[in-house]
Amino acid sequence: MQVLTTLSSKSDFWVVPQLGFELNSFSGIEARRRRKKLRGLGVPVCHSRSVGLLLFSNNLRVVRHGACCGSSKFDLGCGYSKVKVALFCMPMKSTFGALVALACALEQQAIGNDFRIDGLDIANGVSREMERKDADYDQLREVNDGGEREEGDGEEKSTKLDVRSLASSLQFARTVDDVEEVLKDKGDLPSQVFSSMIRGFGRDKRMSSAIAVVEWLKKKKRETNGLIGPNLFIYNSLLGAVKQSEEYREMEKVLSDMAQEGVSPNVVTYNTLMAIYLEQGRTTEALNILDEIQNKGWTPSPVTYSTALLAYRRMEDGNGALRFFIEFREKYHNGDIKKDVDEDWENEFVKLENLTLRVCYQVMRRWLVNAKNLSTNVLKLLRDMDNAGLPHGRAEQERLLWACTREEHYIVAKELYTRIRERHSQISLSVCNHVIWLMGKAKKWWAALEIYEDLLDKGPKPNNLSQELIISHFNILLTAAKKRGIWRWGVRLLNRMEEKGLKPGSREWNAVLIACSKASETSAAVEIFKRMVEHGEKPTIISYGALLSALEKKKLYDEARRVWNHMIKVGLEPNLYAYTIMASVFTGQGKLNLVDAIIKEMVSTGNEPTVVTYNAIISGCARNGMSGAAFEWFHRMKVQSISPNEITYEMLIEGLANDGKPRLAYELYMRAQNEGLNLSSKAYDAVLQSSQVYEASVDMNVLGPRPPDKTKRPQIRKTLTEFCNLADVPRRSKPFDRKEINSSQTEGNS
């Protein structure tokens, strides 16, 4: 914290605050100070180790000029090697002149304008600090107006001015009279005191007090004939207070007041105006200020350029910010920018380049969270930044990647991931997991798998979350293959998982078994079941149900019964699906007594038969020429209050018609119509053909017109195309090799 210390006209010492280094702690100026003679200057020097202040006596009768020097190599030999020394030596009879010089120096220090005495810069480097967009004055401690007795001189009692207390006394001031009441006995105060209080009032949202102080200074200007009054630094502080207090309506009044007082603005004034416009969201006007600065012959400072870049950020115009920096860079390299000696432009150029990068990335993040899909804008800006030669840091790209959360962002995420991989030696594992998740959300399953493969090959090593994410993606593809009966792709997905070190669980194995069952690929189902057991995965009831279904479809009833017996032996309790399949198996074998036993067991175990169970039994009886048994089971399901559906009637009608019972088939057809069921043309043709063959009398008018054919399109090609679109793989694939069923070797993206 800076300590602002001035002395009254009676004092023999000037205390100059040190701005070139930071102090770890603050305490008051020590009462006891050691005195040392500064060799080469021949003047007494008093210093404090606690705050690092240098006090120089102004009690020199022969020196009539002021000087300031600051250098890290200027060692005073008193404990502070990096101290800026301000030496103001005036005759004893002209202490007021020394006060004015010091006040100007301190005032300039707070405002940041270039103030020089005899060609030497008193506030070297301060302007950059005080011009910051969000510049905030440190709290004032005390302005010490205390002198010390110099060796060889008489003692003079010092007085102390507590600026914090002074500002507190003025915090409720609203008029010039209020300020006069407080300051009437304070004597002549340096401008630094007023500037600091004005900014403090702005920070505390007390704009009325700040204005009252300025009005009081204007009154003093008239009374002292311009000796004391508001100057440029005071008005700049007032504008800063406008910004801090957010009383933006006062800005025009302050500018008008400056014009009336004949105070011309400087670059600090314009920088403050830009910041105020920016706070108000008036970004276009803020950028216009930059043109006004140049038109009036002022040299824009680094803060000016920084504020302009922040305006582009507020406008979410990353392309504009990039163009602005490119133009600035060209001017800088061409020497068109006036390089003030007070500015380290080489360092400032690097800062502006970094700020441009941050602005562009912040704008891109805003684009990504926008409701509109602006992914193409992000990609274009990334390419433009490459063309401009701006370096992309890994951290910035990873932060931008985290903003990719919607499906349409996958293209940006993939681009950023590729850039990080190609241009940097490392990448965060959490970022990789995020990309894997996003690719899955966008249904880019193979792209997610490629990222997982990079983790295995290039690092970092995948963790449990990585494996869970990629397995969840495999499950989505396996589920799609299961629903569509695309068993070959199911086998290849299992092989790919094992190749990548992922152990398929029962869910993955069951998905492939069900796909094989739907496709009536009995041999493939048997081999997958064996592989499942060999890999140490215990089959579940779903596994056994899929295998039983595959065997039943191929009429391998004996094998199905062995599988059933093994399932019971290992302690698995059958579910409704397994019971239904075994009822169909026993019906296919013609063992209706076992069918009846299965139904009773289902009821006893709480697996009540459904219409699907009875349909399986009736279909089996009808296909095997047991229409009487089928009709009996039809009545049993009616007794059990289970309503038959179209499949029930169609299978029973076909069975009766084929078994030479056209009249009964006709009656069932009419009953189905009365129940509002729409039977297929196949059932209609069966009734008509059976009545003609067996010469049964059927009223065709009552039977009605023939239902339209229910053309069933071949689903194999359609479902395969749907799966390929879902899995993001080519429709034309490598021919399936039966060896793939028994091997986990990679088959590529075929």
Disulfide bonds with the S-S distance in Angstrom:
none
